[in-house]
Amino acid sequence: MTLVFAFTAGSPAGAQGQQPAAAKPTPPSTAQEPGAPPSFKTPQGIELERTEDGVKVLRAKESYTTLSLESSDLRPQPPMSTDHVKNGDFERELVRLQWRPSDPIDIYVIKPPQVEKPPVVLVLDGFPVDLDHYRSDKLCKYLVTNGTAAVGFVSAHTGYRAEHFSPTKWFVSELPESLAVTVHDVQLILNYLETRGDLDMTRVGMFGQGSGGAIAILAAAVDPRLKAIDLLNPWADWPDWLADSALIPKEQRDKYLKPEFLKPLEPLEPVHYLPKLASCAIRMQFWDYEHRDTQKALAKLEAVAPATAKIAHYPNGKAMHDVASEGGLFEWLATTLSPPKPKQAAKNM
């Protein structure tokens, strides 16, 4: 997947690639000494638990078939804020959030300067893009050009969040988990942003590219705080997408088309939820040439879009560049989230 911000933001090298899995720590002895705690942390910060079958990574109770948080037990820890940058173009803050063992979530909160309580846009580039590009001052200036704050983060099984899993597990092999976990993350990130007091949480949107677009649709279906979503080549229609996407290795494709893999994806199908988003403003953008392999799946999603959705097709990279330059990629969201202008009083005749 091409990182569309690279057109204008000069993303650091390596921003598009999946980070290699970190070396696994040497497992401690599984023999539990008297009085030993059932769970503990390694020096690398990985939370482990002792079980009858040995030592395993501690996991929170979480439903991968439910979009809401009701069936999950996720308990937020106090946020940690660091990496503050403030200049005449933007304010940037790195915040670490966590509500699952061994799965901290880093978010970049980027605000326009001298704007009190701006509207906010969650930015999810999707698999396999990591967080590196948010360190680019040029990108941060670009994101806030239109007067909205931006909150960047990455999905489950992506970048640094994949380091504590087996190298054989990746975003698509764990697709139900990847989608549901990140939809839960969106809701909990919004909960955190509400506590800050420096953002207008009555005007919240989300930009999602690729898998991030699929997650934006699912998140908007469960959380009415998202008033607008902007989707760039969103993944959807799982049977066709998994059959056609060039992202899927040939030797793995057959197992992703089996009923036992597709069945858990049924409650996580963007095609089912998109037409129900009547109260959410929607724009769908399609870079046709870049994603010609999944045109069948994209066409099915476009066909069920609400009548009020705005649809845009870009036939080539130049057309995409023309839209993305000078902050244009986020102009629609900024305009949509802006408060309505007061009507002028009728002049006395």
Residue frames as qw, qx, qy, qz and C-alpha x, y, z in Angstrom:
[[0.000, 0.888, 0.460, 0.000, 0.00, 0.00, 0.00],
 [0.396, 0.414, -0.028, 0.819, 1.33, 3.41, -0.92],
 [0.263, -0.585, -0.460, 0.614, 1.33, 5.90, 1.92],
 [0.282, 0.796, 0.401, 0.356, -0.57, 8.77, 0.33],
 [0.293, -0.933, -0.005, 0.208, 1.04, 11.32, 2.68],
 [0.678, -0.232, 0.353, 0.601, 4.36, 10.57, 0.98],
 [0.416, 0.690, 0.381, 0.453, 3.20, 12.81, -1.88],
 [0.004, 0.875, 0.040, 0.483, 3.50, 15.91, 0.25],
 [0.613, -0.772, 0.097, -0.134, 4.96, 15.05, 3.63],
 [0.381, 0.642, -0.628, 0.218, 8.31, 13.43, 2.88],
 [0.880, -0.431, 0.034, -0.196, 7.78, 10.40, 5.14],
 [0.273, -0.682, 0.678, 0.031, 10.92, 9.03, 6.79],
 [0.501, 0.313, -0.777, -0.218, 12.43, 5.96, 5.22],
 [0.188, -0.017, -0.952, 0.242, 10.87, 2.77, 6.46],
 [0.390, 0.054, 0.367, -0.843, 7.50, 4.32, 7.28],
 [0.720, 0.148, -0.285, -0.615, 5.69, 2.04, 4.87],
 [0.570, 0.203, -0.796, -0.021, 7.15, -1.29, 5.90],
 [0.829, -0.493, -0.181, -0.191, 6.13, -3.77, 8.54],
 [0.144, -0.738, 0.617, -0.233, 8.72, -3.77, 11.29],
 [0.610, 0.140, -0.779, 0.031, 10.41, -7.14, 11.85],
 [0.760, -0.577, -0.252, -0.162, 9.32, -8.99, 14.94],
 [0.154, -0.781, 0.523, -0.305, 11.51, -8.30, 17.94],
 [0.446, 0.223, -0.851, 0.166, 13.64, -11.10, 19.33],
 [0.732, -0.513, -0.321, -0.313, 11.70, -13.14, 21.83],
 [0.249, -0.671, 0.583, -0.385, 12.98, -13.14, 25.42],
 [0.355, 0.143, -0.920, 0.087, 14.17, -16.44, 26.85],
 [0.662, -0.491, -0.332, -0.459, 11.14, -18.03, 28.55],
 [0.240, -0.517, 0.658, -0.492, 11.54, -18.36, 32.29],
 [0.086, 0.005, -0.990, 0.110, 11.01, -21.66, 34.03],
 [0.515, -0.351, -0.442, -0.644, 7.39, -22.80, 34.05],
 [0.547, -0.306, -0.724, 0.289, 7.77, -24.33, 37.48],
 [0.249, -0.767, -0.085, -0.585, 5.84, -22.13, 39.88],
 [0.347, 0.126, -0.684, 0.629, 7.58, -21.56, 43.16],
 [0.290, -0.634, -0.684, 0.214, 5.47, -21.32, 46.33],
 [0.143, -0.766, -0.261, 0.570, 4.05, -17.82, 46.62],
 [0.268, -0.089, 0.462, 0.841, 5.10, -16.82, 43.10],
 [0.411, 0.461, 0.175, -0.767, 2.63, -14.43, 41.42],
 [0.704, 0.374, 0.603, 0.022, 0.55, -15.92, 38.56],
 [0.547, 0.765, 0.179, 0.290, 1.65, -13.12, 36.22],
 [0.507, -0.632, 0.140, 0.570, 4.84, -11.09, 35.88],
 [0.446, 0.881, -0.094, -0.123, 6.79, -8.83, 33.50],
 [0.853, 0.097, 0.070, 0.509, 10.02, -9.62, 31.69],
 [0.366, -0.493, 0.064, 0.787, 12.80, -6.99, 31.51],
 [0.144, 0.146, 0.556, 0.806, 11.49, -6.22, 28.00],
 [0.334, 0.091, 0.191, -0.919, 8.11, -5.24, 29.48],
 [0.531, -0.075, -0.686, -0.492, 6.17, -8.26, 28.23],
 [0.566, -0.270, 0.470, -0.621, 3.49, -9.42, 30.66],
 [0.459, 0.127, -0.864, -0.165, 3.41, -13.21, 31.08],
 [0.722, -0.333, 0.253, -0.551, 1.22, -15.61, 33.00],
 [0.059, -0.276, 0.958, -0.052, 1.94, -19.08, 34.33],
 [0.808, 0.041, -0.072, -0.584, -0.45, -21.78, 33.19],
 [0.855, -0.173, 0.486, -0.059, -0.55, -25.57, 33.33],
 [0.834, 0.483, 0.178, 0.197, 0.73, -25.58, 29.74],
 [0.639, 0.068, 0.011, 0.766, 3.64, -23.25, 30.47],
 [0.128, -0.556, -0.142, 0.809, 4.26, -19.51, 30.34],
 [0.331, 0.596, 0.593, 0.430, 2.08, -17.51, 27.93],
 [0.082, 0.196, 0.030, 0.977, 1.68, -13.85, 27.02],
 [0.095, 0.439, 0.682, -0.577, -1.05, -12.40, 29.22],
 [0.037, -0.316, -0.569, -0.759, -4.15, -11.44, 27.24],
 [0.313, 0.084, 0.368, -0.872, -7.16, -9.38, 28.25],
 [0.359, 0.434, 0.820, -0.101, -10.70, -10.66, 27.92],
 [0.202, 0.471, -0.194, -0.836, -11.88, -9.28, 24.60],
 [0.684, 0.437, 0.568, -0.136, -14.51, -10.20, 22.01],
 [0.194, -0.287, 0.574, 0.742, -13.37, -10.33, 18.40],
 [0.080, 0.415, 0.809, 0.409, -16.92, -10.59, 17.05],
 [0.128, -0.847, -0.500, 0.132, -18.45, -7.58, 18.80],
 [0.356, 0.623, 0.043, 0.695, -17.79, -3.98, 17.79],
 [0.368, -0.821, 0.035, -0.434, -18.80, -2.47, 21.13],
 [0.152, 0.493, -0.716, 0.470, -16.80, -2.71, 24.35],
 [0.723, -0.364, 0.131, -0.572, -19.59, -4.45, 26.24],
 [0.992, -0.050, -0.100, -0.051, -18.21, -7.98, 25.85],
 [0.667, 0.392, -0.369, 0.515, -14.63, -7.02, 26.65],
 [0.607, -0.755, -0.144, 0.203, -12.75, -6.26, 29.85],
 [0.578, 0.429, -0.052, 0.692, -10.30, -3.52, 28.90],
 [0.450, -0.817, -0.260, 0.251, -9.06, -1.34, 31.75],
 [0.411, 0.788, -0.096, 0.447, -7.24, 1.87, 30.79],
 [0.668, -0.360, -0.231, 0.609, -4.10, 2.75, 32.71],
 [0.076, -0.884, -0.060, 0.457, -3.04, 6.36, 33.33],
 [0.679, 0.697, 0.050, 0.225, -1.69, 7.94, 30.11],
 [0.606, -0.477, 0.160, 0.616, 1.97, 8.87, 29.77],
 [0.407, 0.906, 0.115, 0.010, 2.80, 12.02, 27.81],
 [0.597, -0.444, 0.321, 0.586, 6.18, 12.77, 26.23],
 [0.447, 0.147, 0.529, 0.706, 7.92, 14.21, 23.15],
 [0.128, 0.860, 0.386, -0.308, 6.36, 17.69, 23.24],
 [0.400, 0.068, 0.347, 0.846, 7.06, 19.93, 20.24],
 [0.119, 0.854, 0.442, -0.249, 5.59, 23.42, 19.87],
 [0.340, -0.132, 0.305, 0.880, 6.32, 25.92, 17.12],
 [0.273, 0.356, 0.002, -0.893, 4.54, 28.39, 14.87],
 [0.425, 0.133, -0.677, -0.586, 3.18, 25.61, 12.62],
 [0.770, -0.259, -0.514, -0.276, 1.87, 22.95, 15.02],
 [0.414, -0.534, 0.605, -0.421, 1.92, 21.45, 18.51],
 [0.769, 0.129, -0.606, -0.159, 2.82, 17.75, 18.73],
 [0.473, -0.479, 0.602, -0.430, 2.60, 15.39, 21.70],
 [0.550, 0.119, -0.818, -0.120, 3.29, 11.68, 21.94],
 [0.600, -0.342, 0.396, -0.606, 0.99, 9.91, 24.41],
 [0.287, 0.116, -0.950, -0.039, 1.20, 6.28, 25.46],
 [0.709, -0.186, 0.131, -0.668, -2.12, 4.62, 26.28],
 [0.253, 0.167, -0.953, -0.006, -2.71, 1.06, 27.44],
 [0.704, -0.156, 0.236, -0.651, -5.70, -1.13, 28.25],
 [0.979, 0.082, -0.166, -0.085, -4.30, -4.56, 27.35],
 [0.688, -0.557, 0.385, 0.260, -1.28, -6.37, 28.79],
 [0.570, -0.197, 0.565, 0.563, 1.79, -6.13, 26.54],
 [0.362, 0.552, 0.566, 0.494, 0.00, -3.90, 24.02],
 [0.126, -0.615, -0.174, 0.758, 0.74, -0.21, 24.67],
 [0.424, 0.702, 0.481, 0.311, -0.75, 2.16, 22.10],
 [0.317, -0.352, 0.038, 0.880, 1.20, 5.26, 21.13],
 [0.299, 0.804, 0.491, 0.152, -0.78, 8.14, 19.67],
 [0.332, 0.006, 0.063, 0.941, 0.45, 11.42, 18.25],
 [0.045, 0.841, 0.502, -0.199, -1.78, 14.37, 19.13],
 [0.382, 0.062, 0.253, 0.887, -1.06, 17.18, 16.68],
 [0.046, 0.810, 0.511, -0.285, -2.84, 20.52, 17.08],
 [0.363, 0.692, 0.171, 0.600, -2.91, 23.73, 15.08],
 [0.371, -0.090, -0.372, 0.846, -1.22, 26.61, 16.92],
 [0.100, 0.127, 0.212, -0.964, -3.33, 29.23, 18.70],
 [0.519, -0.217, -0.526, -0.638, -6.63, 27.44, 18.03],
 [0.348, -0.202, 0.664, -0.631, -8.74, 26.90, 21.13],
 [0.593, 0.138, 0.732, -0.305, -10.46, 23.48, 21.20],
 [0.344, 0.366, -0.563, -0.656, -10.19, 22.59, 17.50],
 [0.933, 0.105, 0.033, -0.341, -12.21, 19.76, 15.93],
 [0.365, -0.519, 0.767, 0.096, -10.24, 16.53, 15.76],
 [0.817, 0.372, -0.308, -0.314, -9.59, 13.90, 13.10],
 [0.751, -0.340, 0.562, 0.066, -8.37, 10.40, 13.93],
 [0.496, 0.657, -0.485, -0.294, -5.89, 9.26, 11.28],
 [0.761, -0.208, 0.614, -0.012, -5.44, 5.54, 10.64],
 [0.290, 0.586, -0.585, -0.479, -3.29, 4.72, 7.63],
 [0.955, 0.081, 0.055, -0.279, -3.84, 1.01, 8.04],
 [0.799, -0.269, 0.474, 0.254, -1.60, -2.02, 7.60],
 [0.822, -0.220, -0.318, 0.417, 1.39, -2.05, 7.17],
 [0.211, 0.712, -0.117, 0.659, 2.11, 1.65, 7.88],
 [0.582, -0.350, -0.512, 0.527, 3.79, 2.41, 11.21],
 [0.206, -0.909, -0.292, 0.216, 4.03, 5.66, 13.22],
 [0.616, -0.175, 0.129, 0.757, 7.40, 6.89, 11.93],
 [0.265, 0.498, 0.372, 0.737, 6.02, 9.51, 9.57],
 [0.294, -0.882, -0.344, -0.127, 4.37, 11.50, 12.38],
 [0.587, -0.549, 0.018, 0.595, 7.84, 12.64, 13.41],
 [0.412, 0.321, 0.369, 0.769, 8.00, 14.60, 10.15],
 [0.020, -0.471, -0.271, 0.839, 7.51, 18.31, 10.85],
 [0.190, 0.109, -0.495, -0.841, 6.32, 18.75, 7.27],
 [0.315, -0.333, -0.852, -0.252, 3.58, 16.15, 7.74],
 [0.211, -0.511, -0.644, 0.529, 2.46, 17.64, 11.05],
 [0.072, 0.354, -0.040, -0.932, 2.14, 21.07, 9.45],
 [0.261, -0.046, -0.712, -0.650, 0.18, 19.48, 6.60],
 [0.260, -0.381, -0.886, 0.051, -2.24, 17.69, 8.94],
 [0.138, -0.635, -0.523, 0.551, -3.30, 20.86, 10.77],
 [0.177, 0.063, 0.338, 0.922, -3.32, 23.22, 7.76],
 [0.259, -0.474, -0.568, -0.621, -7.12, 23.33, 7.73],
 [0.305, -0.477, 0.266, -0.780, -7.47, 24.12, 11.44],
 [0.900, -0.297, -0.149, -0.283, -8.30, 20.64, 12.74],
 [0.385, -0.590, 0.702, -0.101, -6.26, 18.61, 15.20],
 [0.781, 0.266, -0.526, -0.206, -5.02, 15.18, 14.09],
 [0.634, -0.469, 0.573, -0.222, -4.54, 12.06, 16.19],
 [0.642, 0.442, -0.594, -0.201, -2.40, 9.40, 14.54],
 [0.626, -0.358, 0.656, -0.221, -2.13, 5.79, 15.68],
 [0.326, 0.296, -0.828, -0.349, -1.65, 2.30, 14.22],
 [0.844, -0.143, -0.180, -0.484, -3.89, -0.74, 14.15],
 [0.787, -0.372, 0.483, -0.096, -3.42, -4.06, 15.91],
 [0.848, 0.064, 0.440, 0.289, -0.82, -6.44, 14.43],
 [0.494, 0.806, 0.075, 0.318, 0.89, -3.50, 12.74],
 [0.210, 0.776, -0.354, 0.477, 4.39, -2.07, 13.21],
 [0.035, 0.413, -0.728, 0.547, 5.61, -2.06, 16.81],
 [0.696, -0.163, 0.330, -0.617, 2.31, -3.64, 17.95],
 [0.926, 0.204, -0.260, -0.184, 3.26, -6.86, 16.14],
 [0.228, 0.642, -0.688, 0.250, 6.56, -7.34, 17.97],
 [0.367, -0.307, 0.765, -0.431, 5.29, -9.61, 20.75],
 [0.872, 0.213, 0.225, -0.378, 3.52, -12.05, 18.42],
 [0.740, -0.055, 0.589, 0.320, 4.83, -15.00, 16.47],
 [0.014, -0.424, 0.469, 0.775, 6.35, -13.99, 13.10],
 [0.060, 0.218, 0.896, 0.382, 3.81, -16.30, 11.45],
 [0.025, 0.739, 0.641, -0.205, 0.96, -14.10, 12.70],
 [0.175, -0.016, 0.180, 0.968, 0.21, -10.91, 10.83],
 [0.339, 0.167, 0.161, -0.912, -2.67, -8.51, 10.23],
 [0.648, 0.117, -0.418, -0.625, -4.54, -10.70, 7.74],
 [0.466, 0.014, -0.882, 0.071, -3.85, -14.08, 9.37],
 [0.160, -0.359, -0.724, 0.567, -5.50, -12.65, 12.49],
 [0.024, -0.344, -0.360, -0.867, -8.01, -10.48, 10.60],
 [0.447, -0.687, -0.515, -0.249, -10.99, -10.77, 12.99],
 [0.597, -0.558, -0.266, 0.511, -8.75, -9.83, 15.91],
 [0.380, 0.016, 0.148, 0.913, -6.99, -7.07, 13.97],
 [0.129, -0.505, -0.423, -0.741, -10.29, -5.42, 13.03],
 [0.539, -0.691, -0.460, -0.141, -12.20, -5.82, 16.29],
 [0.624, -0.410, -0.237, 0.621, -9.29, -4.85, 18.53],
 [0.274, 0.066, 0.131, 0.950, -8.66, -1.67, 16.57],
 [0.283, -0.601, -0.449, -0.598, -12.36, -0.73, 16.58],
 [0.627, -0.653, -0.381, 0.187, -12.21, -1.09, 20.37],
 [0.537, -0.173, -0.058, 0.824, -9.08, 1.06, 20.36],
 [0.052, 0.449, 0.305, 0.838, -10.88, 3.84, 18.50],
 [0.476, -0.719, -0.403, -0.306, -13.57, 4.00, 21.20],
 [0.698, -0.555, -0.216, 0.398, -11.04, 4.03, 24.03],
 [0.437, 0.087, 0.098, 0.890, -8.89, 6.64, 22.29],
 [0.157, -0.612, -0.332, -0.700, -12.00, 8.84, 22.02],
 [0.632, -0.688, -0.356, 0.036, -12.64, 8.27, 25.72],
 [0.633, -0.297, -0.087, 0.709, -9.12, 9.49, 26.48],
 [0.236, 0.318, 0.237, 0.887, -9.41, 12.52, 24.20],
 [0.341, -0.742, -0.413, -0.403, -12.59, 13.55, 26.02],
 [0.658, -0.629, -0.257, 0.324, -10.61, 13.79, 29.26],
 [0.570, 0.095, 0.030, 0.816, -8.03, 16.22, 27.82],
 [0.051, -0.816, -0.391, 0.423, -10.27, 19.25, 27.60],
 [0.122, -0.578, 0.300, 0.749, -8.31, 20.87, 24.74],
 [0.013, 0.025, 0.794, 0.608, -10.26, 19.38, 21.80],
 [0.568, 0.098, 0.067, -0.814, -13.83, 19.88, 20.58],
 [0.168, -0.041, 0.985, 0.014, -15.18, 16.37, 21.00],
 [0.538, 0.526, 0.477, -0.455, -18.54, 17.34, 19.51],
 [0.591, 0.737, -0.190, -0.268, -16.78, 17.60, 16.12],
 [0.495, -0.436, 0.734, 0.162, -14.83, 14.38, 15.54],
 [0.787, 0.498, -0.191, -0.310, -13.98, 12.73, 12.24],
 [0.713, -0.335, 0.584, 0.196, -11.79, 9.88, 11.05],
 [0.514, 0.658, -0.446, -0.323, -9.59, 9.40, 8.01],
 [0.764, -0.227, 0.604, 0.002, -8.88, 5.78, 7.12],
 [0.441, 0.599, -0.553, -0.375, -6.74, 4.36, 4.31],
 [0.451, 0.219, -0.862, -0.080, -6.88, 0.69, 3.28],
 [0.475, -0.320, -0.799, 0.180, -7.57, -1.44, 6.35],
 [0.093, -0.203, -0.398, 0.890, -7.93, 1.85, 8.23],
 [0.383, -0.044, -0.296, -0.874, -10.91, 2.64, 6.01],
 [0.583, -0.258, -0.744, -0.198, -12.59, -0.64, 6.92],
 [0.393, -0.285, -0.651, 0.584, -11.98, 0.09, 10.60],
 [0.091, 0.049, 0.093, -0.990, -13.38, 3.62, 10.23],
 [0.527, -0.201, -0.506, -0.652, -16.65, 2.21, 8.86],
 [0.616, -0.305, -0.719, 0.099, -16.93, -0.31, 11.69],
 [0.290, -0.184, -0.476, 0.810, -16.04, 2.29, 14.32],
 [0.244, -0.060, -0.094, -0.963, -18.61, 4.77, 13.00],
 [0.572, -0.270, -0.652, -0.418, -21.23, 2.03, 13.16],
 [0.621, -0.401, -0.623, 0.256, -20.69, 1.58, 16.90],
 [0.377, -0.435, -0.292, 0.764, -19.64, 5.05, 18.09],
 [0.216, 0.853, 0.441, 0.178, -21.84, 8.07, 17.24],
 [0.322, -0.795, 0.076, 0.509, -19.08, 10.44, 18.32],
 [0.372, -0.110, 0.585, 0.712, -17.64, 10.00, 14.82],
 [0.373, 0.673, 0.289, -0.570, -19.54, 12.62, 12.84],
 [0.604, 0.718, -0.221, -0.265, -17.68, 12.16, 9.53],
 [0.750, -0.268, 0.536, 0.280, -15.44, 9.53, 7.95],
 [0.437, 0.756, -0.353, -0.335, -13.16, 9.90, 4.93],
 [0.865, -0.099, 0.489, 0.062, -12.21, 6.59, 3.31],
 [0.303, 0.712, -0.527, -0.351, -9.35, 6.07, 0.86],
 [0.588, 0.273, -0.740, -0.181, -9.42, 2.67, -0.89],
 [0.567, -0.378, 0.541, -0.494, -11.07, 0.96, 2.11],
 [0.125, 0.103, -0.983, -0.088, -10.85, -2.80, 2.46],
 [0.625, 0.085, 0.356, -0.690, -14.22, -4.56, 2.40],
 [0.880, 0.259, -0.152, -0.368, -16.19, -7.49, 0.98],
 [0.458, -0.597, 0.658, 0.009, -13.91, -10.02, 2.63],
 [0.843, 0.134, 0.513, 0.088, -14.45, -13.05, 0.33],
 [0.640, 0.730, 0.109, 0.215, -13.60, -11.06, -2.82],
 [0.034, -0.928, 0.355, -0.109, -10.90, -8.95, -1.19],
 [0.618, -0.483, 0.619, 0.041, -9.08, -11.99, 0.19],
 [0.832, 0.307, 0.441, 0.136, -9.40, -13.76, -3.18],
 [0.562, 0.756, 0.146, 0.302, -7.98, -10.87, -5.23],
 [0.201, -0.962, 0.181, 0.038, -5.69, -8.71, -3.10],
 [0.682, 0.540, -0.395, 0.297, -2.05, -8.68, -4.13],
 [0.251, -0.687, 0.508, -0.455, -1.18, -8.24, -0.45],
 [0.888, -0.227, 0.322, -0.237, -2.00, -11.90, 0.23],
 [0.106, -0.496, 0.826, 0.247, 0.92, -14.31, -0.38],
 [0.657, 0.170, -0.537, -0.501, -0.07, -16.95, -2.93],
 [0.433, 0.061, -0.886, 0.157, 0.84, -19.80, -0.62],
 [0.049, 0.147, 0.694, -0.703, -1.51, -18.46, 2.09],
 [0.382, 0.001, -0.208, -0.900, -4.53, -17.47, -0.01],
 [0.525, -0.175, -0.772, -0.313, -6.36, -20.82, 0.05],
 [0.348, -0.301, -0.767, 0.447, -6.63, -20.95, 3.83],
 [0.071, 0.232, 0.252, -0.937, -8.10, -17.44, 3.95],
 [0.464, 0.028, -0.413, -0.783, -10.88, -18.49, 1.57],
 [0.327, -0.172, -0.928, 0.045, -12.03, -21.43, 3.68],
 [0.431, -0.658, -0.426, -0.446, -15.39, -21.15, 5.46],
 [0.680, -0.534, -0.375, 0.334, -13.78, -21.50, 8.90],
 [0.402, -0.120, -0.043, 0.907, -11.72, -18.34, 8.24],
 [0.073, -0.342, -0.356, -0.867, -14.51, -16.33, 6.59],
 [0.432, -0.611, -0.651, -0.131, -17.25, -17.13, 9.12],
 [0.441, -0.567, -0.370, 0.590, -15.78, -15.04, 12.01],
 [0.207, -0.069, 0.190, 0.957, -15.50, -12.10, 9.60],
 [0.057, -0.580, -0.698, -0.417, -19.23, -11.91, 8.93],
 [0.277, -0.854, -0.406, 0.172, -19.99, -9.60, 11.91],
 [0.366, -0.628, 0.164, 0.667, -17.03, -7.44, 10.82],
 [0.477, 0.367, 0.589, 0.540, -18.08, -6.82, 7.21],
 [0.051, -0.340, -0.025, 0.939, -17.94, -3.13, 6.20],
 [0.172, -0.170, -0.657, -0.714, -20.37, -3.79, 3.32],
 [0.323, -0.552, -0.769, -0.001, -23.06, -4.57, 5.93],
 [0.315, -0.615, -0.401, 0.601, -22.48, -1.45, 8.01],
 [0.215, -0.060, 0.234, 0.946, -21.79, 1.29, 5.46],
 [0.163, -0.449, -0.560, -0.677, -25.41, 1.68, 4.23],
 [0.466, -0.667, -0.576, 0.081, -26.58, 2.05, 7.85],
 [0.425, -0.279, -0.191, 0.840, -24.46, 5.14, 8.56],
 [0.123, 0.776, 0.515, 0.343, -27.30, 7.56, 7.93],
 [0.271, -0.953, -0.127, 0.056, -26.20, 10.17, 10.48],
 [0.591, -0.505, 0.322, 0.540, -22.50, 10.13, 9.59],
 [0.429, 0.822, -0.203, -0.313, -21.07, 12.22, 6.74],
 [0.823, -0.098, 0.492, 0.266, -19.10, 9.98, 4.35],
 [0.422, 0.768, -0.361, -0.318, -16.59, 10.54, 1.58],
 [0.884, -0.059, 0.429, 0.178, -15.11, 7.61, -0.34],
 [0.234, 0.817, -0.418, -0.320, -11.99, 8.10, -2.45],
 [0.930, 0.072, 0.344, 0.106, -10.63, 5.52, -4.85],
 [0.000, -0.706, 0.580, 0.407, -7.16, 5.56, -6.36],
 [0.903, 0.276, 0.059, -0.323, -8.16, 3.24, -9.19],
 [0.670, 0.549, -0.496, 0.060, -4.82, 2.25, -10.68],
 [0.039, -0.527, 0.741, -0.415, -3.08, 1.65, -7.35],
 [0.453, -0.049, 0.783, -0.423, -5.80, -0.78, -6.25],
 [0.595, 0.261, -0.440, -0.620, -6.93, -2.33, -9.51],
 [0.278, 0.097, -0.955, 0.041, -6.50, -5.82, -8.02],
 [0.003, 0.330, 0.824, -0.460, -9.38, -5.27, -5.56],
 [0.226, -0.016, -0.232, -0.946, -11.72, -3.30, -7.83],
 [0.466, -0.326, -0.746, -0.346, -14.45, -5.94, -7.50],
 [0.423, -0.458, -0.648, 0.438, -14.55, -5.59, -3.71],
 [0.103, -0.239, -0.125, 0.958, -14.35, -1.79, -3.88],
 [0.278, -0.165, -0.505, -0.800, -17.22, -1.69, -6.37],
 [0.464, -0.461, -0.754, -0.065, -19.43, -3.68, -4.00],
 [0.322, -0.447, -0.456, 0.699, -18.70, -1.25, -1.18],
 [0.025, 0.111, -0.164, -0.980, -19.36, 1.78, -3.38],
 [0.302, -0.300, -0.709, -0.562, -22.66, 0.26, -4.52],
 [0.459, -0.587, -0.662, 0.074, -24.06, 0.22, -0.97],
 [0.263, -0.053, -0.261, 0.927, -22.88, 3.68, 0.05],
 [0.112, 0.693, 0.559, -0.442, -25.65, 5.99, 1.30],
 [0.415, 0.747, 0.389, 0.343, -27.03, 8.38, -1.30],
 [0.146, -0.989, 0.020, 0.006, -25.52, 11.29, 0.64],
 [0.735, -0.398, 0.302, 0.459, -21.97, 9.91, 0.44],
 [0.304, 0.859, -0.285, -0.297, -19.49, 11.78, -1.72],
 [0.904, 0.038, 0.352, 0.239, -17.58, 9.56, -4.17],
 [0.192, 0.874, -0.360, -0.264, -14.32, 10.46, -5.90],
 [0.938, 0.099, 0.233, 0.238, -12.19, 8.38, -8.29],
 [0.041, -0.846, 0.422, 0.323, -8.58, 9.20, -9.17],
 [0.918, 0.383, -0.070, -0.075, -7.32, 7.35, -12.27],
 [0.768, 0.345, -0.283, 0.460, -3.60, 7.81, -11.63],
 [0.605, -0.347, -0.330, 0.637, -0.93, 9.09, -9.26],
 [0.170, 0.198, 0.079, 0.962, -1.00, 12.63, -10.66],
 [0.411, -0.559, -0.392, -0.604, -4.70, 12.98, -9.96],
 [0.712, -0.531, -0.421, 0.182, -4.13, 11.68, -6.42],
 [0.523, -0.098, -0.160, 0.832, -1.22, 14.07, -5.92],
 [0.025, -0.421, -0.215, -0.881, -3.27, 17.05, -7.06],
 [0.584, -0.633, -0.367, -0.352, -5.86, 16.28, -4.38],
 [0.779, -0.418, -0.316, 0.345, -3.36, 15.51, -1.63],
 [0.475, 0.236, -0.114, 0.840, -1.21, 18.62, -2.08],
 [0.041, -0.354, 0.118, -0.927, -1.48, 21.71, 0.09],
 [0.234, 0.024, 0.692, -0.683, -3.63, 20.04, 2.75],
 [0.542, 0.055, -0.350, -0.762, -6.35, 19.09, 0.29],
 [0.437, -0.059, -0.896, -0.048, -6.65, 15.54, 1.55],
 [0.221, -0.372, -0.752, 0.497, -8.17, 16.77, 4.83],
 [0.122, -0.044, -0.068, -0.989, -10.04, 19.81, 3.52],
 [0.517, -0.325, -0.588, -0.531, -13.33, 17.93, 3.19],
 [0.567, -0.403, -0.663, 0.277, -13.20, 16.68, 6.79],
 [0.234, -0.171, -0.287, 0.913, -12.28, 20.14, 8.08],
 [0.276, -0.139, -0.268, -0.913, -15.18, 21.72, 6.20],
 [0.583, -0.343, -0.670, -0.306, -17.62, 19.02, 7.28],
 [0.559, -0.392, -0.592, 0.428, -16.64, 19.35, 10.94],
 [0.124, 0.145, -0.113, 0.975, -16.77, 23.15, 10.93],
 [0.138, 0.490, 0.663, -0.549, -19.67, 24.70, 12.86],
 [0.295, 0.673, 0.583, 0.348, -22.47, 26.04, 10.65],
 [0.203, 0.128, -0.004, 0.971, -22.12, 29.70, 9.79],
 [0.129, 0.514, 0.584, -0.615, -24.75, 31.92, 11.44],
 [0.296, 0.626, 0.604, 0.395, -27.45, 33.05, 9.07],
 [0.146, 0.037, -0.023, 0.988, -27.42, 36.72, 8.28],
 [0.191, 0.557, 0.603, -0.539, -30.45, 38.64, 9.46],
 [0.353, 0.621, 0.572, 0.404, -32.73, 39.78, 6.70],
 [0.194, -0.005, -0.017, 0.981, -32.25, 43.43, 5.84],
 [0.200, 0.613, 0.537, -0.544, -35.13, 45.76, 6.64],
 [0.349, 0.486, 0.579, 0.553, -36.93, 46.80, 3.52]]
